[in-house]
Amino acid sequence: MKAFIRILKTMGPFASFIALAAFFNLLTVVFSIGSIGALIPLLNIIFDTPGSDLVGAAPWKVALATRVEAYRDVHGASATLVRIIGIVFVIFIGKNVSRYAALWTLAPVRNGVVANFKQALHDKWIALSLRQHSKWQKGDLLTRATADLNEIEWSMLKGMEGFVRDPLMILGTLAVLFSMSPTLTLWALAIIPISGLLIATVGKSLKRSAKEAQGLLGQNTTSLEEALSNLPIIKSYAVEAQMSAHFSASVRSWQKTMIKVFRKRDLSSPIAEVLGVSVLLVVLYLGGQEVLSGKRLTGGELVAFILLFYQLIPAFKNVTNALYDIQKGNASAERIFEVLDTEIPKSGTQPVEAAHWNQPITLNKVAFAYEDRNVLDDLSLVIPPGKTTALVGPSGGGKSTLLYLLAGFDHPQQGAITLGNLDLRDVDLKSFRSGLGWVPQHPLLFNDSIYGNITLKSAGSKSAYEAAVTAAHCQDFVSNFPEGHAIGEGGKFLSGGQRQRVSIARAFYADPKLLLLDEATAALDNESEARVQQSLEALMQGRTTVVVAHRLSTIKNADQIAYIEGGRVVELGTHNALLEKGGKYAALVNLGSLNATEDGSPE
């Protein structure tokens, strides 16, 4: 129940709503008990059993019976009956008005708590490092922010509404029942320890099954997300049947677990009802004996007692169901707190000043490994300020990982990366990245307007946006998307080259000090590349630039070229110097991988 307690602690901002809801629930309890209590004189009049002459009756019953008898003696039985019916009707109206008022007051609490958790999950996601994100599947994270939060809202928080009202109902009703007949009430209470033991046993099993079900649902969501993302591949290779069979197996596992969850949860109602009816039959027998002996109860009071007891059964049932719901919601809450409790990587505190960008970036014996493989091994490289450094070499050599580290997405396990005399581990990453521009190999775009994708909702000027659009040669298609018109998920309404040009325009708009280009022209056709390459060169002018590329047109004019293989810098020099050396870079050019000049003609 630790997760449930943590949920309660998040409700501090809603304390006034909760207090007001508790007040309305208290009124609901008073009206509920009062509505049935008012039936006692009504039934006594009908059965002609005043009740003022009972032996050992509670004082309030005697006082009520005496007052009703006095009113009947003055106004007659018929007028008294009408008066009591009117009072009962007003009480019932008050009961339902106060009940709705309590639900109306709690609505902002339920939605507010869920909204706060959604915001917290979103903020945690964007604060965690990319390495930490690699430990989770995207679909599972989305399930935690959707299905798990829905489970908390509809199970845990809805169950808490009953926890506010039903205990008050139970206590108030028991107080009245004890005053009417302690013996009968004690028999009614016999249900509590029996049902409590059964609830605790089944509830623990329910929590385990619910947590397993939510995990399987996360896997299902991941499979759905991958199917949507990779639909062209699925269709082009005609593997629909195989993918359907794979997803079917996953869904069947989730289905079997959810059947267990539903069956265990639905067990609470039969348990409570069977025990309740058993006690009711005993109450009817014992109560009937008291009525027949004429000691503590009249026939009308026994009917009221049974009605009150029946009002008690749903209250116990609601508490029972609430416990089940809380156990089920607790599993979802634990999954959410698992994300929220993940420690955010600590950023340094040293700010990056403008003068720091005039100093070289030095990688000193850097080693970096993912969980399953080493990528960089004892790599050393000096990146001069205001110059362009090109990274070439075979796939898997560590070029993109090097950009990954230069962007501060992670830190090397060994060695250090420094900007002048600042170790990137010690710098304030927000300050560092404010001078960073990154163009990835595959454009990462939002389902937003072109303006929103380029400015990333920053408070820049319109003229800077227009300049970025012009510099990246986006004018020919920007006019096709009026202001505010979205470009689709991932920019699906744009061609591959257009998507890359928007990504490049974003870098223009940022006006970075350090520019990282990861195959920035890879998605462009020859014509688009020629148009963008000129803009890229203008953008790179006077900036510290690190570019990963396989096209000679992109890298031949670089100030230095680093050939990276096996996680190390194998060769370093200018284009001409490396060609003269006749090493691996020259072999790469001669093989044809880098055999195009800037105008696209053979060299």
N, C-alpha and C positions, 0 to 999 in steps of 0.2 A: 504493500500500500504506500510505499515511499513516493512513487510517482503521483499518486492521488493527492498526497499531502503537499507535494510541490505545486500541483495544479491549484490547490486551495490558496497557497501563498501568493500566487500570481493575481489573486482577486482583490488585492489591496486597493487599487484605484476605483473599484466598484463597490466599496464598502457601504456607501450611502444607499445604493440601489438594493443591496442585499438586506440592509437593515429595514428598508421600507417594505421589501417583499416579505420579510419575516413578520412585520406588523400586519400586513394584509392576510398572511397565512394564519396568524393568530386569530384575526377576526373570522376567517373562514371556519376555523375549528370551533370557535364560540357559537357561530351561527349554526354549524352542523349539529353540534350537541344540543343547542337550544331548539332547533327545529324538531328533533325527535322528542326532547323533553316536553315540548308543548303538546305533543300528542297524548301524553299521559292523562291530563284532565279531559281531553276530548274523548278518549276511549272510556274513561271512567264514567263520563256522563252517558255515553251510549250503552255501556254495560250496567249502568246504575250501581256502581260500586264506588262510593265517594272516596274511600281511602284514608279518611281522617281518623278512623277508629282502629287502625292497624297497631299491633303490639311490636315495639322495638323498631319502628320505621325511622328512617333518617329525618331529622328536623325539617329539612327543606321540603321533603315530600309532604309532611303533615301541614306545614305552613301553606304550601301551594294548594293542597286539597281543601283546607279551611277557607282560603280566599276565594276559590272557585265556588265552593258551596254557598258562601255568603252572597256572591254575585248572582248565583242561580236563584237563591231565595228571593232576591229583589226583582230580577228581570225575567226569570223563567228559564227553563232548560233550553228551549229553542234559541232564544236570544244569546244565551251563553255559548251555545254551539257555534252560532254564526260568528260571534266575537273571537272565539279561539281559532276558528278556521282562518279568519282574516289575519290574526297574529302569526299563525303558521306560514301563511302565504308571504307576508312581509319578511319573515325570517329567511325563507327560502330564497327570496330575491336578494337579500343582503348577503347570503352565503355565496351565491353565484357571482354577484358583482365583485365581492372581495377576492374570490378565487381568480377571476379574470384579471383583476388589478394586480395580483401577485405575479401571474404569468406575464402580464404586460411589462411589469417592472423588471423581471428577470431576463427578458429577451435581450436587452443590451449587454447583460453580463455574459450570456452564452456566446453571442456573436462577438462581443468585445474580446473575450479570452481567446477565441479561435483566431480572430484577426491579428491579435498580438503575437500569437504563435506563428502564424503565416509570415508576418513581418520578421520575426526573430529567425525563422528558418532561412528566409531569403537573404537576410543580412549575414547569417553565418556561412551560407554557401559562398557568397562572393568574398568573404573574408578568409576562408580556408585556402590553403595552397593547392596548386594543381596536383601535387603528389598525394595530398590527402584525399582529393576528389577521386583519384584513381582507385581508391579502396572501395568505392561504392559504385553500384550501377545507377545510371541516370534514372531508369524506370523505378528503381527502388526508392530513390530520393523523392521522386515525384509522388509515389504512393504515400510516403510519409507526410507530404504536404497536402494531400487530398484525402485519400481513404482513411488514413490514420487520424487526421484532424476531424473528419466527419464522424468517425467512431467516437472521438472524445466529446464532440458536441451532442450527438444523439444518444450516446450511452451514458458516458460519465456525467456530463453537465446536466442532462435531462434527469438522470437519477438523483443528482444533487437537489433538484427542485423538490423531489419527494422527501429528501433528507431534511429539508427545511420544514415542510408541512406535516408529513406523516408522523414523526415522533411527537409533535405537539398534539396531533389528533389522538395518538395512542395514549399519551399521558392524561389528556383531558377526559377521554372516554373512560379510561380505567378508573379515574377518580370518581366519576359519576356512578359507574357500575359497582364499585366498592361500597359507595354510600347506599346503593339500592339493595345489594346482597353480596356480602363478602364471600360467602360459600360458593355461590355460582361464579363469581369473578375468579376465584382461585382455580376453579376447574378450567375456566377459559384460558388462564395463563399457562396451563400445562402444555400448551402447544409451543411455547417459546423455546425451551431448551432442546426439545426434540427437533424442531425445524431448524434451529440454529446450527446444530451439529451436522445435519444433512446439508445445509447450505454451505457451510465451511468446507466440507469434503468435496462437494461437486464444484464449488467455486474455484478451488485450487486447480482442479483438472481443467476447468473452463479457461482459466488464464493461460495455461500452457498451450492448449489447442488454439486459442485466439492469437497468440503471438506467432505460432507456427503458420497460421492462415495468413496473417498480414505479411509475413516474409515471402510466402508463396505468391501472394498477390503482387508484391514488388517485382518478382521474377516475371510474372505474366505481363505487367506493364512494360518492363524492359523489352520483352519479346515483341509486343505490339509496337513500341517506339522504333525498334530496329526494322520491323517489317515495313513500316511507313517510310523510314529513311532510306531503305535499300530496295524499294519496290522495283525500280528498273532492273536491278541485278536479278531479283527473283524471277521476273517475267522473261528477261533475256535468256536465262539458262533453263527456263521451263521447270522450275523446282517448286511450283506452288504446292504440289501434293506432299513433298517432303517437309516443307516448312509448316504446312497445316498439321501433319502428323506430329512434328516436334512440339508445336504449340498445343496440340490436343493433349499430349502427355502431361504438359505443365498445367493445363487447365483442370485435367482430371485429378491431379494431386491436390490442387487447391480446393476443388469441389468436394473431395472426400473429407478433407480437414474441416471445411465449413459445415458439412453435414454433422460432424461430431460437435462442432460449436453450437449449432442450432438445437441439436437434441439435448445437449447438456443445459443450455440456457432455458429451453422450454420445459425442462423438468421441474423448475421451481414452482410453476403454477399448480400442477397436479399435487405436488407434495403439500403445499400450503392449503389447498382446497380440501384434500382428503382429511388432513389433520383438523382443519376448521370444522368440517361437517361432523367429524367424530365428537369433537367437544360440544358442538351445538346440540347433538342428540342427547348428550349427558345433561346439558343445561336445561333442555326441554323437560327431561324427566324430573330433575331435582327441583326446577322452578315450578313445574306442575304440582309437585308435592306441597310446596310452600303456599301456592294459591289455594289448593284444596284444604289445607289446614288453617288458612286464614290468618297467618302470622305476620309475615313481612311484606308480601306482595299481593296486589290485586291482579285480576286478569289483564287489565289495561297496562299495568306496570310490567307484567311479564312480556307482553307484546313489545313494549318500548325497550325492555331489556334486550330482547332478541334483535330488535332493529339496531340498537346501539352496538350489540355484539357483531352483527353483520357489517356495521360500519367499521368495526375494529378489524375484521378479517381483511378487507381490501387495504387498510392501512398497513397491516403486517405484510400482506402480499406485495404491496408497493415497495416496502423496505427490502423485502426478500429480492424482488426483481431489481431494485436499485443496487443491491450488493452484487448480483450477477452482472449487471451492466457495468458497474465500476470495475469489477474484476476483468471484464472483457475490454473496457476502455483503458484499464491500467496497462495492458499489454501494448496498446497503441501509444500510450503516453511514454512508456519506456523506450520505444523505438524513436520517438521524437526527441526525448532527452538524450538519447545516444548521440544524435547529431549535435544538439545544442551544447552538450558537455564536451565536445571535441575541442581541444585546446587550440586556439588560434596561434599560428607561428608568430613569435615575437619579432617585431620590427625594431631596428635601431632607433636612436634618437638624434643622431647627428644630421643636421640639414645639409642639403647639397646646394652650395652657392654657385652663382654664375661663373666664378673664377675656377671652380673645380672642373668645369667642362673644357677648360683650356689645357688640361693635363691628360696624359695618356691613361688608357685603361689597361691594366696589367693582369694577365692570368699567370699565376706562379704555381707550377707543378700541381695543376688542378686534376682531381680524380672525382668521378661521379658515376654512380651505379643506380639502376632501378632495382627492384626486388629480385628480378630474375636474371639480370645481366649487367656487366660492366660496359659503360659507354665511353667515358673519358678516362685516360690513364696517363698521369704525369704530364699533362699538357701545359706548355708554357707559350705565351704569345703576348706581344706588346701591340696594342692598337693605338696608333698615334692620333692626337686630337685634330679635328678638322680634315681628316683624310679618310679615304675609302679603303677598307680592307675586305677583300673577297675571299670566301671560303669555298673550296672545291674539293672534290674527292669522291670516292665510291659511296653508294647508299649505305647507311648504317655506320658510317665512320664517326658520327658525332657532331655533324655540322649544326643541325637543328637544335640539338641539345645544348650546344654552345650558345646559341641565341637565347634559348630558354633560360640559361643561367645569367646571361648578360641583362635580361629583362628583370632579374630578381625574382623569378617564379620559384626558385629553389636555390639552395647554396651547396657548393661542393662538399663532399665528405672529407676530402683532403685538399690541402692547398688553399689559395685565396684569390679572390678577384678584387682588385682595388681601382678606384678612380682617384688618381693622384695619390694622396696619402690616406684616403678613406677606404676602409674595408667595407664591401657591400653588406656584410653582416651587421655593421654598426650604423649604417645610414638609415634615415627615415625613408622608407620605401615610397611613401606618397610623394615626398619631396623629390626623390630620385626619378620616379616615373612621370612626374610633371614635365620632365625634360626628355621623355622617351617617345619615339614613334615606332610603331611595329606594324608591318604588313605581312601577314602570314601567307603561306603557300595556298591555302584554301580560304577564300574570303569568308569572314564571319560577320553576317549581317542580321539585323533585326527586322521584324515585321513592322516596319515604321516607314516614314517618308524618307526620301533621299536626304533631305535636310537633317532629319533626326539621326540618320546613320552616319553622316559626316561629322556633325557637331557633337554627337553623343550627349545631347541635352545640356551642353555647357553654355555658359552665358557669353559666347563670343559675338562678334559683330557680323551683320549680314554681308558686309563687304568682304570679310575674311572668308566666308563661305563661298561667295561668288568667285573669289580669286582661286580658291581650292578647286572648284568645279572646272574653271577654265584651265588651270594648270594641269589637271589630270585628264583633260579632253573628255569631259562628261557632258558638254553642252548638247551634243547631238541626240541624247536620249533623256536628259533631265526634263526637257519640255514636254515629254510624253507623260510625265507624272506631275499633275498639278499639286500645288502646295497642300500637304496633308494626306496625299494619296499614298497608301502603303505599297511597298514593293514585294510583298508576300513573304512567307516564312523562308528564311535563309536567302531572300532575294530571288525567289523562284520566277518572278516576272521579268527578270533581267537575264541577258545572256551571260555566259561565263566570263567573257572579256569585260562586259559592263560591270559585273559584280566586282571584278578585280580593280577596275578603274575607280569605283566608289571607295574601295578599301584604300587605294592610293591617295584619293582626295582627302580621306580622313587624316592620313599622315601629313599632307600639305597643311590642312587646317590646324593641326596640333603644333606646327612650327617647332619641331623637336631639336634638341641639342645632339641626341644620340638616335640614329636611325637604324633600325633593324629590318632588313628585307630578306624574307625567306621565299625564294623563288617568286618574286613579286610579279614577274611577267610570264610565269609559266602558263597561265590560263588564257593568254592573249594570242590572237592570230598575228600573222606577220605585219599586217597593216596597223592593227592596234598597238602592237609592240613598238613599232617604229614611232608612233605618235606619243606613246607613254614614255619610251626610253629617254627621249629628249627632255621630258618633264622631270623624270627621275634624276637625270644628271643635273638639272637645275636645282632640284630639291637637295641633292647630295652635296652641292657646292658649299664648301666652308663648314660642313657638318661632319661630325664623327659618324661614319657609316660602316656597318658590317653587313655584307650582302652574301647570301647563299644563292648560287646560280649555276646552271649548266650551259648557259648560252654565252658565247664569246662576246657578243654585243653588249652584254651586261657587265662583264668583268675585265675586259682587256685593258681598259683605261684606269683600272684601280691602282691606287698608290702602292699596294702590296697584295699579293695573292698567297694565301696559306693553303697548301695541299694537306688535307687531314685524312688520315687513314688509321684504323685501329685505335681511335681515341687520342692520337698524337699528331702534332704538326711535323710532317715528314719533309716538306719543302716550303721555303718562304722566299719571296722575291717579287719583282715586277714581271709582267707578261713576257717581255723580251728576254729578261735575264733567265727566266725559267725555261724558255724555249731553247736558249743557247746552252743551258745546262744539260738538256737532253734527258731529263729524268722522268718521273712519273707524270708530272703535269704535261710535259711535251708529248708523252705517249697518249695521254688523254685527249689532247688536241688532235693528234695524228689519227687516232681511232675514229674521229668524226663526231665525238660527243660535243666538242667545242670548235666546230669547223665553219661557223658562219660569221661573217664580218658584220659591222653595224648596219650596212645597207641590205643585208640578207643574201649577198652573193658569195660564192665560194672564195675562200682566202687563197 
